[in-house]
Amino acid sequence: MYKMMTPGPTMTAPSVLQARSREFVNPDVDPDFCEEYHRVCTELAGLLDTRNEVFILGGEGILSLEAACASLTEPGDRVLVIDNGIFGRGFADFVKIYGGDPVLYTVDYHRPVEAEALREFLEGDHDFKYATVVHCDTPSGVLNDIGLLCPMLKEYGILTVVDSVAAMFGEEVHVDEWKIDIICGGSQKALSAPPGLAFVAVSPEAVYAMRNRKTPVASFYCSLLTFLDYYREKWFPYTMPVSDIYGLAEAVRLVREDTDRIRRHHRIAAAVRDTVKEAGLSLYLDNGDAATVTVIRVPEGIRDSDIIQTMKEEHGILISGSFGVLAGRVIRLGHMGNNANIEDVAQMLTALSKTLKQLGFSCQCDMGKEFIKRLP
Ligand SMILES: *Cc1c(COP(=O)(O)O)cnc(C)c1O
């Protein structure tokens, strides 16, 4: 088996795998399960610094994005889709599927959204039911300052939906202070559980908007309305994936214990970026790299697939390419969750130096050693 240094899924702790193999109860019938689910939701809310209610959904991270759009969008609703990356733009599809009218605010993909430029746009047009924005848009690794953007959108009376799937637990998140109405997360990124679960934290304002719809939600599985009363009624809209939730509970426990987590992500990410530049490679972004992933331009004359294959087959380390408009142009090094540790990242960088050399690009340093030297 290889080390999975991708920007999700990430490497999973043995205790999380063990928790998933525990004998399980009937989640529809046994009220103890409802208590356990509720406890994990409450712990997630604590980590996200919110008093809003959290719901864990049975499905991958993408489900949380679609569920937010399905639950808020009514036919004809104008929705502001903030687009400086592939996931950012992708929200427009969900809005359309549920009958909404997405209005794209498209800016350069090489840097974060600028708050003041967005404000100028909003001065001209702010008639939106809600806005969508991605915290870390993983294909490019850009980190948007949702702590600035969301409170500003709320000043204009716009609800906020944030995709923080690839940022939360590796970057600071303060849902209440930042006025985020629905934040979306997943199990397989910095939380380092296997893929399979999504979760959302939903504000009272978003609940109000959902409960006061004029038309029903055009989905059952994607409707958050079906979850709102689960705890009072001890009822779930479908059988919860109980083993996945046992694993998630253990992953949440580990994250709660790891108090140095955010600082470590930042320390490692800064050293990786400095190292990559020192080696003579170039980062995809002008600025605003997230602490969870580093995105590097593929050197001239080399194929991304050759880098990835050599890394996997000769060095036992899986890294990733990208997709959409970035396909073939960049490689991505994941350092989120359990992967944000010095040993694995140093090993990945040493292997990358060797791989590139083999393929015809000589780095100006041994990146593994340089990384250790540059750790702040
Ligand atoms: C991983 C990811 C998701 C969820 O995608 P899945 O394919 O369900 O894992 C959503 N948004 C971003 C920014 C992501 O990186």
The ligand as an SDF file (V2000), in Angstrom:
LIG
                    3D

 15 15  0  0  0  0  0  0  0  0999 V2000
  -13.5280   17.1530   -1.8010 C   0  0  0  0  0  0  0  0  0  0  0  0
  -14.3200   18.3740   -1.9870 C   0  0  0  0  0  0  0  0  0  0  0  0
  -15.7090   18.3300   -2.0050 C   0  0  0  0  0  0  0  0  0  0  0  0
  -16.4660   17.0380   -1.9000 C   0  0  0  0  0  0  0  0  0  0  0  0
  -16.2550   16.2800   -3.0310 O   0  0  0  0  0  0  0  0  0  0  0  0
  -16.3960   14.6910   -2.9560 P   0  0  0  0  0  0  0  0  0  0  0  0
  -16.1580   14.2720   -4.3550 O   0  0  0  0  0  0  0  0  0  0  0  0
  -17.7460   14.3940   -2.4610 O   0  0  0  0  0  0  0  0  0  0  0  0
  -15.3520   14.2520   -1.9990 O   0  0  0  0  0  0  0  0  0  0  0  0
  -16.3880   19.5190   -2.1100 C   0  0  0  0  0  0  0  0  0  0  0  0
  -15.7550   20.6900   -2.2060 N   0  0  0  0  0  0  0  0  0  0  0  0
  -14.4080   20.7840   -2.1970 C   0  0  0  0  0  0  0  0  0  0  0  0
  -13.7720   22.1180   -2.3040 C   0  0  0  0  0  0  0  0  0  0  0  0
  -13.6560   19.6170   -2.0780 C   0  0  0  0  0  0  0  0  0  0  0  0
  -12.3090   19.6820   -2.0730 O   0  0  0  0  0  0  0  0  0  0  0  0
  1  2  1  0
  2  3  1  0
  2 14  2  0
  3  4  1  0
  3 10  2  0
  4  5  1  0
  5  6  1  0
  6  7  2  0
  6  8  1  0
  6  9  1  0
 10 11  1  0
 11 12  2  0
 12 13  1  0
 12 14  1  0
 14 15  1  0
M  END
$$$$
